[in-house]
Amino acid sequence: MAFIAYYFHWPHSEIMQLDHRERMRWCEEISSIHRKSNQTPDNVFKL
């Protein structure tokens, strides 16, 4: 939850209204943005 709150500045109450799958999806979206901005592969363990 802190991951989402930090990057999207959403209040705790709003994040808690999301179900687990939605929170996971937003974490994946944030991670995807980071990978693209850092030009890292989707799977850092894949060569």
Secondary structure, DSSP 4 states (H G I P E B T S, - for coil): -HHHHHHH---HHHHHHS-HHHHHHHHHHHHHHHHHHHT--SSTT--
